[in-house]
Amino acid sequence: MSACMKDRFPFFGIRTPDRRELVKEHIARHGPPTLDELPAISRSVFALPQRELHQVAVDLLMKHAKRSGPDHLPLLE
């Protein structure tokens, strides 16, 4: 997998279906993040090096895309 990502990002090695299941379980236990929490969550997750965490942030942003407003555009760039 390291060769696939051309050594650009460290990663945990969690496959997408497993990652999504983990997030689903977390949301079931703790509730989904609010739209107001998304910017802080996204920024803090993208500050971490692991690629899977970046993908979690993208998944969360996509789930809230229809409810997002102009203030959220910088997160999508």
N, CA, C and O atoms as a printed pandas DataFrame, in Angstrom:
     atom_number atom_name residue_name chain_id  residue_number  x_coord  y_coord  z_coord
0              1         N          MET        A               1    0.825   -1.194    0.000
1              2        CA          MET        A               1    0.000    0.000    0.000
2              3         C          MET        A               1    0.868    1.256    0.000
3              4         O          MET        A               1    0.487    2.273   -0.578
4              5         N          SER        A               2    2.019    1.188    0.639
5              6        CA          SER        A               2    2.923    2.324    0.669
6              7         C          SER        A               2    3.334    2.737   -0.745
7              8         O          SER        A               2    3.412    3.928   -1.047
8              9         N          ALA        A               3    3.594    1.763   -1.601
9             10        CA          ALA        A               3    3.960    2.059   -2.983
10            11         C          ALA        A               3    2.794    2.697   -3.724
11            12         O          ALA        A               3    2.993    3.587   -4.551
12            13         N          CYS        A               4    1.596    2.253   -3.437
13            14        CA          CYS        A               4    0.403    2.800   -4.075
14            15         C          CYS        A               4    0.255    4.287   -3.768
15            16         O          CYS        A               4   -0.131    5.067   -4.637
16            17         N          MET        A               5    0.559    4.675   -2.543
17            18        CA          MET        A               5    0.453    6.071   -2.147
18            19         C          MET        A               5    1.763    6.822   -2.372
19            20         O          MET        A               5    1.894    7.987   -1.996
20            21         N          LYS        A               6    2.722    6.151   -2.984
21            22        CA          LYS        A               6    4.010    6.748   -3.329
22            23         C          LYS        A               6    4.692    7.381   -2.124
23            24         O          LYS        A               6    5.354    8.412   -2.243
24            25         N          ASP        A               7    4.524    6.756   -0.968
25            26        CA          ASP        A               7    5.143    7.209    0.285
26            27         C          ASP        A               7    4.815    8.662    0.631
27            28         O          ASP        A               7    5.615    9.337    1.279
28            29         N          ARG        A               8    3.673    9.138    0.214
29            30        CA          ARG        A               8    3.292   10.522    0.491
30            31         C          ARG        A               8    2.643   10.685    1.862
31            32         O          ARG        A               8    2.748   11.748    2.473
32            33         N          PHE        A               9    1.973    9.641    2.352
33            34        CA          PHE        A               9    1.268    9.727    3.620
34            35         C          PHE        A               9    1.534    8.470    4.439
35            36         O          PHE        A               9    1.538    7.365    3.897
36            37         N          PRO        A              10    1.755    8.630    5.737
37            38        CA          PRO        A              10    1.736    7.430    6.586
38            39         C          PRO        A              10    0.289    6.940    6.688
39            40         O          PRO        A              10   -0.647    7.716    6.494
40            41         N          PHE        A              11    0.115    5.690    6.983
41            42        CA          PHE        A              11   -1.239    5.160    7.044
42            43         C          PHE        A              11   -1.294    4.026    8.061
43            44         O          PHE        A              11   -0.271    3.436    8.409
44            45         N          PHE        A              12   -2.499    3.732    8.529
45            46        CA          PHE        A              12   -2.727    2.645    9.472
46            47         C          PHE        A              12   -2.898    1.304    8.772
47            48         O          PHE        A              12   -2.633    0.257    9.363
48            49         N          GLY        A              13   -3.335    1.329    7.528
49            50        CA          GLY        A              13   -3.598    0.089    6.805
50            51         C          GLY        A              13   -5.031   -0.400    6.966
51            52         O          GLY        A              13   -5.321   -1.574    6.740
52            53         N          ILE        A              14   -5.927    0.503    7.357
53            54        CA          ILE        A              14   -7.340    0.149    7.531
54            55         C          ILE        A              14   -8.036    0.318    6.182
55            56         O          ILE        A              14   -7.997    1.395    5.588
56            57         N          ARG        A              15   -8.658   -0.729    5.713
57            58        CA          ARG        A              15   -9.364   -0.677    4.430
58            59         C          ARG        A              15  -10.642    0.153    4.563
59            60         O          ARG        A              15  -11.201    0.285    5.651
60            61         N          THR        A              16  -11.085    0.702    3.452
61            62        CA          THR        A              16  -12.238    1.612    3.445
62            63         C          THR        A              16  -13.487    1.012    4.098
63            64         O          THR        A              16  -14.089    1.682    4.937
64            65         N          PRO        A              17  -13.911   -0.211    3.762
65            66        CA          PRO        A              17  -15.125   -0.731    4.423
66            67         C          PRO        A              17  -14.957   -0.836    5.945
67            68         O          PRO        A              17  -15.895   -0.560    6.693
68            69         N          ASP        A              18  -13.775   -1.231    6.396
69            70        CA          ASP        A              18  -13.529   -1.333    7.840
70            71         C          ASP        A              18  -13.517    0.046    8.492
71            72         O          ASP        A              18  -14.058    0.226    9.583
72            73         N          ARG        A              19  -12.894    1.025    7.817
73            74        CA          ARG        A              19  -12.845    2.391    8.332
74            75         C          ARG        A              19  -14.254    2.952    8.471
75            76         O          ARG        A              19  -14.591    3.559    9.488
76            77         N          ARG        A              20  -15.069    2.748    7.453
77            78        CA          ARG        A              20  -16.439    3.259    7.495
78            79         C          ARG        A              20  -17.266    2.578    8.572
79            80         O          ARG        A              20  -18.119    3.213    9.191
80            81         N          GLU        A              21  -17.028    1.309    8.800
81            82        CA          GLU        A              21  -17.728    0.590    9.868
82            83         C          GLU        A              21  -17.318    1.135   11.237
83            84         O          GLU        A              21  -18.164    1.284   12.118
84            85         N          LEU        A              22  -16.039    1.433   11.421
85            86        CA          LEU        A              22  -15.571    2.013   12.681
86            87         C          LEU        A              22  -16.213    3.372   12.937
87            88         O          LEU        A              22  -16.619    3.668   14.061
88            89         N          VAL        A              23  -16.303    4.191   11.905
89            90        CA          VAL        A              23  -16.929    5.507   12.050
90            91         C          VAL        A              23  -18.414    5.346   12.364
91            92         O          VAL        A              23  -18.960    6.068   13.198
92            93         N          LYS        A              24  -19.055    4.408   11.700
93            94        CA          LYS        A              24  -20.475    4.148   11.940
94            95         C          LYS        A              24  -20.714    3.738   13.396
95            96         O          LYS        A              24  -21.661    4.205   14.030
96            97         N          GLU        A              25  -19.857    2.867   13.918
97            98        CA          GLU        A              25  -19.973    2.452   15.320
98            99         C          GLU        A              25  -19.739    3.623   16.268
99           100         O          GLU        A              25  -20.436    3.765   17.273
100          101         N          HIS        A              26  -18.765    4.452   15.947
101          102        CA          HIS        A              26  -18.480    5.625   16.785
102          103         C          HIS        A              26  -19.686    6.570   16.815
103          104         O          HIS        A              26  -20.068    7.071   17.873
104          105         N          ILE        A              27  -20.272    6.803   15.651
105          106        CA          ILE        A              27  -21.436    7.694   15.575
106          107         C          ILE        A              27  -22.630    7.090   16.309
107          108         O          ILE        A              27  -23.401    7.818   16.934
108          109         N          ALA        A              28  -22.791    5.784   16.242
109          110        CA          ALA        A              28  -23.881    5.120   16.966
110          111         C          ALA        A              28  -23.724    5.303   18.474
111          112         O          ALA        A              28  -24.716    5.464   19.184
112          113         N          ARG        A              29  -22.501    5.279   18.961
113          114        CA          ARG        A              29  -22.255    5.427   20.402
114          115         C          ARG        A              29  -22.308    6.870   20.869
115          116         O          ARG        A              29  -22.865    7.170   21.924
116          117         N          HIS        A              30  -21.721    7.767   20.074
117          118        CA          HIS        A              30  -21.515    9.145   20.529
118          119         C          HIS        A              30  -22.367   10.176   19.799
119          120         O          HIS        A              30  -22.350   11.356   20.147
120          121         N          GLY        A              31  -23.104    9.739   18.799
121          122        CA          GLY        A              31  -23.920   10.657   18.019
122          123         C          GLY        A              31  -23.107   11.297   16.901
123          124         O          GLY        A              31  -21.879   11.357   16.968
124          125         N          PRO        A              32  -23.800   11.772   15.883
125          126        CA          PRO        A              32  -23.093   12.390   14.766
126          127         C          PRO        A              32  -22.596   13.784   15.147
127          128         O          PRO        A              32  -23.177   14.434   16.016
128          129         N          PRO        A              33  -21.532   14.241   14.506
129          130        CA          PRO        A              33  -21.077   15.604   14.781
130          131         C          PRO        A              33  -22.084   16.607   14.229
131          132         O          PRO        A              33  -22.746   16.348   13.224
132          133         N          THR        A              34  -22.191   17.736   14.888
133          134        CA          THR        A              34  -23.078   18.787   14.391
134          135         C          THR        A              34  -22.376   19.535   13.267
135          136         O          THR        A              34  -21.161   19.439   13.094
136          137         N          LEU        A              35  -23.155   20.268   12.522
137          138        CA          LEU        A              35  -22.604   21.056   11.428
138          139         C          LEU        A              35  -21.596   22.083   11.958
139          140         O          LEU        A              35  -20.610   22.390   11.287
140          141         N          ASP        A              36  -21.840   22.603   13.142
141          142        CA          ASP        A              36  -20.917   23.575   13.748
142          143         C          ASP        A              36  -19.601   22.938   14.188
143          144         O          ASP        A              36  -18.577   23.618   14.259
144          145         N          GLU        A              37  -19.621   21.653   14.480
145          146        CA          GLU        A              37  -18.402   20.956   14.912
146          147         C          GLU        A              37  -17.509   20.539   13.743
147          148         O          GLU        A              37  -16.317   20.295   13.930
148          149         N          LEU        A              38  -18.072   20.456   12.553
149          150        CA          LEU        A              38  -17.320   19.962   11.401
150          151         C          LEU        A              38  -16.032   20.719   11.089
151          152         O          LEU        A              38  -15.013   20.079   10.827
152          153         N          PRO        A              39  -16.030   22.040   11.106
153          154        CA          PRO        A              39  -14.771   22.726   10.804
154          155         C          PRO        A              39  -13.634   22.342   11.754
155          156         O          PRO        A              39  -12.519   22.071   11.309
156          157         N          ALA        A              40  -13.908   22.319   13.042
157          158        CA          ALA        A              40  -12.866   21.970   14.013
158          159         C          ALA        A              40  -12.422   20.522   13.848
159          160         O          ALA        A              40  -11.230   20.222   13.922
160          161         N          ILE        A              41  -13.377   19.628   13.627
161          162        CA          ILE        A              41  -13.043   18.220   13.430
162          163         C          ILE        A              41  -12.184   18.062   12.183
163          164         O          ILE        A              41  -11.156   17.385   12.217
164          165         N          SER        A              42  -12.592   18.673   11.104
165          166        CA          SER        A              42  -11.857   18.536    9.842
166          167         C          SER        A              42  -10.444   19.085    9.949
167          168         O          SER        A              42   -9.489   18.444    9.511
168          169         N          ARG        A              43  -10.309   20.263   10.528
169          170        CA          ARG        A              43   -8.972   20.862   10.657
170          171         C          ARG        A              43   -8.059   20.019   11.551
171          172         O          ARG        A              43   -6.887   19.818   11.234
172          173         N          SER        A              44   -8.598   19.531   12.658
173          174        CA          SER        A              44   -7.761   18.743   13.563
174          175         C          SER        A              44   -7.369   17.405   12.940
175          176         O          SER        A              44   -6.249   16.934   13.137
176          177         N          VAL        A              45   -8.273   16.799   12.197
177          178        CA          VAL        A              45   -7.981   15.511   11.561
178          179         C          VAL        A              45   -6.966   15.676   10.433
179          180         O          VAL        A              45   -6.058   14.858   10.290
180          181         N          PHE        A              46   -7.116   16.732    9.632
181          182        CA          PHE        A              46   -6.164   16.949    8.534
182          183         C          PHE        A              46   -4.789   17.365    9.047
183          184         O          PHE        A              46   -3.812   17.301    8.301
184          185         N          ALA        A              47   -4.696   17.785   10.294
185          186        CA          ALA        A              47   -3.390   18.118   10.877
186          187         C          ALA        A              47   -2.606   16.848   11.231
187          188         O          ALA        A              47   -1.392   16.897   11.427
188          189         N          LEU        A              48   -3.298   15.731   11.309
189          190        CA          LEU        A              48   -2.650   14.456   11.606
190          191         C          LEU        A              48   -2.135   13.826   10.310
191          192         O          LEU        A              48   -2.703   14.072    9.246
192          193         N          PRO        A              49   -1.090   13.033   10.376
193          194        CA          PRO        A              49   -0.482   12.541    9.137
194          195         C          PRO        A              49   -1.174   11.352    8.465
195          196         O          PRO        A              49   -1.028   11.176    7.255
196          197         N          GLN        A              50   -1.905   10.548    9.194
197          198        CA          GLN        A              50   -2.437    9.307    8.634
198          199         C          GLN        A              50   -3.557    9.560    7.627
199          200         O          GLN        A              50   -4.499   10.309    7.886
200          201         N          ARG        A              51   -3.424    8.921    6.490
201          202        CA          ARG        A              51   -4.342    9.107    5.368
202          203         C          ARG        A              51   -5.776    8.686    5.701
203          204         O          ARG        A              51   -6.725    9.340    5.270
204          205         N          GLU        A              52   -5.940    7.622    6.449
205          206        CA          GLU        A              52   -7.292    7.154    6.784
206          207         C          GLU        A              52   -8.070    8.219    7.570
207          208         O          GLU        A              52   -9.285    8.344    7.414
208          209         N          LEU        A              53   -7.376    8.971    8.399
209          210        CA          LEU        A              53   -8.049   10.020    9.165
210          211         C          LEU        A              53   -8.528   11.135    8.240
211          212         O          LEU        A              53   -9.603   11.698    8.449
212          213         N          HIS        A              54   -7.736   11.455    7.220
213          214        CA          HIS        A              54   -8.156   12.443    6.225
214          215         C          HIS        A              54   -9.422   11.961    5.521
215          216         O          HIS        A              54  -10.340   12.742    5.267
216          217         N          GLN        A              55   -9.461   10.674    5.211
217          218        CA          GLN        A              55  -10.618   10.111    4.517
218          219         C          GLN        A              55  -11.864   10.147    5.399
219          220         O          GLN        A              55  -12.970   10.324    4.889
220          221         N          VAL        A              56  -11.706    9.986    6.694
221          222        CA          VAL        A              56  -12.843   10.100    7.616
222          223         C          VAL        A              56  -13.407   11.518    7.553
223          224         O          VAL        A              56  -14.623   11.703    7.496
224          225         N          ALA        A              57  -12.528   12.513    7.564
225          226        CA          ALA        A              57  -12.987   13.904    7.494
226          227         C          ALA        A              57  -13.747   14.156    6.187
227          228         O          ALA        A              57  -14.795   14.802    6.192
228          229         N          VAL        A              58  -13.225   13.654    5.084
229          230        CA          VAL        A              58  -13.891   13.831    3.793
230          231         C          VAL        A              58  -15.263   13.152    3.814
231          232         O          VAL        A              58  -16.242   13.722    3.333
232          233         N          ASP        A              59  -15.338   11.950    4.360
233          234        CA          ASP        A              59  -16.624   11.248    4.453
234          235         C          ASP        A              59  -17.637   12.059    5.272
235          236         O          ASP        A              59  -18.799   12.176    4.885
236          237         N          LEU        A              60  -17.196   12.613    6.395
237          238        CA          LEU        A              60  -18.099   13.404    7.238
238          239         C          LEU        A              60  -18.559   14.662    6.510
239          240         O          LEU        A              60  -19.730   15.033    6.580
240          241         N          LEU        A              61  -17.637   15.314    5.812
241          242        CA          LEU        A              61  -18.005   16.518    5.059
242          243         C          LEU        A              61  -19.001   16.189    3.949
243          244         O          LEU        A              61  -19.929   16.955    3.692
244          245         N          MET        A              62  -18.805   15.062    3.302
245          246        CA          MET        A              62  -19.721   14.660    2.229
246          247         C          MET        A              62  -21.117   14.362    2.776
247          248         O          MET        A              62  -22.116   14.674    2.128
248          249         N          LYS        A              63  -21.189   13.762    3.959
249          250        CA          LYS        A              63  -22.496   13.461    4.552
250          251         C          LYS        A              63  -23.269   14.737    4.888
251          252         O          LYS        A              63  -24.500   14.749    4.879
252          253         N          HIS        A              64  -22.532   15.807    5.183
253          254        CA          HIS        A              64  -23.164   17.067    5.561
254          255         C          HIS        A              64  -23.183   18.074    4.413
255          256         O          HIS        A              64  -23.545   19.231    4.626
256          257         N          ALA        A              65  -22.812   17.674    3.230
257          258        CA          ALA        A              65  -22.644   18.603    2.106
258          259         C          ALA        A              65  -23.912   19.396    1.794
259          260         O          ALA        A              65  -23.833   20.593    1.518
260          261         N          LYS        A              66  -25.053   18.766    1.833
261          262        CA          LYS        A              66  -26.303   19.462    1.485
262          263         C          LYS        A              66  -26.673   20.526    2.518
263          264         O          LYS        A              66  -27.355   21.499    2.196
264          265         N          ARG        A              67  -26.226   20.342    3.744
265          266        CA          ARG        A              67  -26.543   21.305    4.807
266          267         C          ARG        A              67  -25.452   22.338    5.002
267          268         O          ARG        A              67  -25.626   23.286    5.769
268          269         N          SER        A              68  -24.332   22.168    4.320
269          270        CA          SER        A              68  -23.206   23.094    4.468
270          271         C          SER        A              68  -23.513   24.416    3.803
271          272         O          SER        A              68  -24.266   24.486    2.831
272          273         N          GLY        A              69  -22.914   25.467    4.345
273          274        CA          GLY        A              69  -23.106   26.802    3.784
274          275         C          GLY        A              69  -21.787   27.372    3.275
275          276         O          GLY        A              69  -20.777   26.670    3.229
276          277         N          PRO        A              70  -21.799   28.633    2.897
277          278        CA          PRO        A              70  -20.593   29.284    2.383
278          279         C          PRO        A              70  -19.419   29.258    3.369
279          280         O          PRO        A              70  -18.260   29.259    2.953
280          281         N          ASP        A              71  -19.712   29.237    4.652
281          282        CA          ASP        A              71  -18.634   29.202    5.654
282          283         C          ASP        A              71  -17.824   27.916    5.591
283          284         O          ASP        A              71  -16.684   27.879    6.053
284          285         N          HIS        A              72  -18.400   26.864    5.027
285          286        CA          HIS        A              72  -17.730   25.574    4.968
286          287         C          HIS        A              72  -16.881   25.382    3.706
287          288         O          HIS        A              72  -16.144   24.402    3.601
288          289         N          LEU        A              73  -16.979   26.306    2.756
289          290        CA          LEU        A              73  -16.239   26.170    1.504
290          291         C          LEU        A              73  -14.718   26.048    1.706
291          292         O          LEU        A              73  -14.097   25.242    1.015
292          293         N          PRO        A              74  -14.099   26.797    2.607
293          294        CA          PRO        A              74  -12.647   26.633    2.792
294          295         C          PRO        A              74  -12.255   25.213    3.203
295          296         O          PRO        A              74  -11.136   24.783    2.924
296          297         N          LEU        A              75  -13.139   24.495    3.848
297          298        CA          LEU        A              75  -12.840   23.120    4.255
298          299         C          LEU        A              75  -12.775   22.195    3.052
299          300         O          LEU        A              75  -12.103   21.164    3.096
300          301         N          LEU        A              76  -13.449   22.545    2.005
301          302        CA          LEU        A              76  -13.531   21.667    0.839
302          303         C          LEU        A              76  -12.426   21.925   -0.167
303          304         O          LEU        A              76  -12.275   21.167   -1.126
304          305         N          GLU        A              77  -11.662   22.965    0.032
305          306        CA          GLU        A              77  -10.590   23.285   -0.913
306          307         C          GLU        A              77   -9.395   22.395   -0.739
307          308         O          GLU        A              77   -8.408   22.539   -1.461
